[in-house]
Amino acid sequence: MYKKIGMVAMLALGMTLAGCGYGSHNGTVSGNWTATLITPPGGTPVFAFSTALTQSSGGALTFTNFTFTTAGTCFATGPFTETGSVSLSGNYNGNVTGSFASTISTMFPAGTNNMLTLMGTVAGNTITGTWTLTGGTGCAGNGNFTATRM
């Protein structure tokens, strides 16, 4: 009799947790993202881009369809190299949290390449953090960014 009560209780607990989304894990940042990079103190937008991210099991990111929607002179022409990684936790029901790092750089055959580095924090469908730009003449700066999963 106690076995039956225990089995019923375990079944009810399992169904309750599944109903809360506990059994649904989408702990990645894979998807379509848009980002806006601003400079302080006025929050003037400097760069904006969109991309599709695919996260591998080790946390490495693959960028596809990367497009600057606001590029300025530093990223006026490609090709570009995009690399990135994430370290995530708390991924129950798709609510991921963790750290994010990415680098976008030009691939000029001669001369100085421009490098945009993003460091941030993932919170669900948003990544916020800081950016730094180094490179050729006129291509230096820093500020804050926000990326949103579409």
C-alpha positions as CSV (number, residue, x, y, z in Angstrom):
1,M,0.0,0.0,0.0
2,Y,2.8,2.5,0.9
3,K,4.5,1.6,-2.4
4,K,1.3,2.6,-4.3
5,I,1.1,5.9,-2.4
6,G,4.7,6.6,-3.0
7,M,4.4,5.9,-6.7
8,V,1.3,8.1,-7.0
9,A,3.1,10.9,-5.2
10,M,6.2,10.6,-7.5
11,L,4.0,10.6,-10.6
12,A,2.1,13.7,-9.4
13,L,5.4,15.5,-8.6
14,G,6.8,14.6,-12.0
15,M,3.7,15.9,-13.8
16,T,3.8,19.1,-11.7
17,L,7.4,19.7,-12.6
18,A,6.8,19.0,-16.3
19,G,3.9,21.3,-16.3
20,C,6.1,24.1,-14.9
21,G,8.5,23.7,-17.8
22,Y,11.1,21.9,-15.8
23,G,11.4,19.2,-18.4
24,S,11.8,21.7,-21.2
25,H,15.5,22.8,-21.5
26,N,16.6,25.2,-24.3
27,G,19.8,26.3,-22.6
28,T,21.4,28.0,-25.6
29,V,21.7,31.4,-27.2
30,S,21.1,29.9,-30.7
31,G,18.7,32.1,-32.7
32,N,18.5,35.4,-34.6
33,W,19.9,38.4,-32.7
34,T,20.1,42.2,-33.3
35,A,22.5,44.4,-31.4
36,T,22.9,48.1,-30.9
37,L,26.2,49.6,-29.7
38,I,26.2,53.0,-28.1
39,T,28.7,55.5,-26.8
40,P,28.3,57.2,-23.4
41,P,27.3,59.6,-22.1
42,G,24.5,60.5,-24.5
43,G,23.9,57.0,-25.7
44,T,24.5,57.8,-29.4
45,P,24.2,54.6,-31.5
46,V,27.5,53.9,-33.3
47,F,27.1,50.4,-34.7
48,A,24.2,48.0,-35.2
49,F,24.2,44.5,-36.6
50,S,22.1,41.4,-37.0
51,T,23.2,37.8,-37.1
52,A,22.1,34.2,-36.5
53,L,24.0,32.5,-33.7
54,T,24.4,28.8,-33.3
55,Q,25.9,27.6,-30.0
56,S,27.9,24.3,-29.9
57,S,27.9,22.0,-26.9
58,G,31.3,23.5,-25.8
59,G,30.0,27.1,-25.8
60,A,31.6,28.2,-29.1
61,L,29.4,30.4,-31.3
62,T,29.0,30.2,-35.0
63,F,27.8,33.4,-36.8
64,T,25.8,33.2,-40.0
65,N,24.2,36.0,-42.0
66,F,26.2,38.6,-40.1
67,T,25.2,42.1,-41.4
68,F,26.1,45.5,-40.1
69,T,23.0,47.6,-40.3
70,T,25.0,50.7,-39.1
71,A,28.6,50.2,-39.8
72,G,30.3,53.6,-40.1
73,T,33.6,53.8,-41.9
74,C,35.4,51.2,-39.8
75,F,33.2,48.4,-41.1
76,A,32.0,49.8,-44.4
77,T,33.3,46.8,-46.4
78,G,33.8,43.2,-45.6
79,P,34.7,40.4,-45.4
80,F,34.5,40.1,-41.6
81,T,35.6,37.4,-39.2
82,E,33.2,36.7,-36.3
83,T,34.1,34.6,-33.3
84,G,32.5,34.2,-30.0
85,S,31.7,32.0,-26.9
86,V,29.3,31.7,-24.1
87,S,29.3,30.1,-20.7
88,L,25.8,29.5,-19.5
89,S,23.9,28.2,-16.5
90,G,20.3,28.4,-15.2
91,N,18.9,27.2,-18.5
92,Y,15.6,25.9,-17.3
93,N,12.7,26.6,-19.7
94,G,15.0,28.7,-22.0
95,N,15.9,31.2,-19.3
96,V,19.7,31.2,-19.8
97,T,22.2,33.3,-17.8
98,G,25.9,33.5,-18.1
99,S,28.8,35.3,-19.8
100,F,29.2,36.3,-23.5
101,A,32.3,37.2,-25.5
102,S,32.6,38.0,-29.1
103,T,35.1,39.6,-31.6
104,I,34.2,41.0,-35.0
105,S,37.2,42.0,-37.2
106,T,37.9,43.2,-40.7
107,M,40.1,41.1,-43.0
108,F,42.0,43.7,-44.9
109,P,44.8,42.0,-46.9
110,A,47.2,44.9,-46.2
111,G,47.1,47.4,-43.4
112,T,45.5,47.5,-40.0
113,N,42.4,45.4,-39.3
114,N,39.7,46.9,-37.1
115,M,38.6,44.8,-34.2
116,L,35.3,45.1,-32.3
117,T,35.3,43.2,-29.0
118,L,32.0,42.6,-27.0
119,M,32.0,41.4,-23.4
120,G,28.7,40.9,-21.7
121,T,26.1,39.0,-19.7
122,V,23.3,36.8,-21.0
123,A,19.9,37.1,-19.3
124,G,17.3,35.1,-21.2
125,N,16.7,36.8,-24.6
126,T,19.0,39.8,-23.9
127,I,22.7,40.2,-23.8
128,T,24.1,43.5,-22.3
129,G,27.7,44.6,-21.8
130,T,30.5,46.7,-23.1
131,W,32.3,47.0,-26.4
132,T,35.8,48.2,-27.4
133,L,37.0,49.1,-30.9
134,T,40.6,49.2,-31.9
135,G,42.2,49.5,-35.3
136,G,43.1,52.0,-38.0
137,T,42.9,55.7,-37.9
138,G,39.5,56.9,-36.5
139,C,38.5,53.4,-35.5
140,A,38.9,53.4,-31.7
141,G,36.2,53.8,-29.0
142,N,34.1,52.0,-26.4
143,G,30.7,52.0,-25.0
144,N,27.8,49.7,-24.1
145,F,25.7,47.3,-26.1
146,T,22.4,45.5,-26.0
147,A,21.6,42.5,-28.1
148,T,18.1,41.0,-28.3
149,R,16.9,37.6,-29.6
150,M,14.3,38.2,-32.2
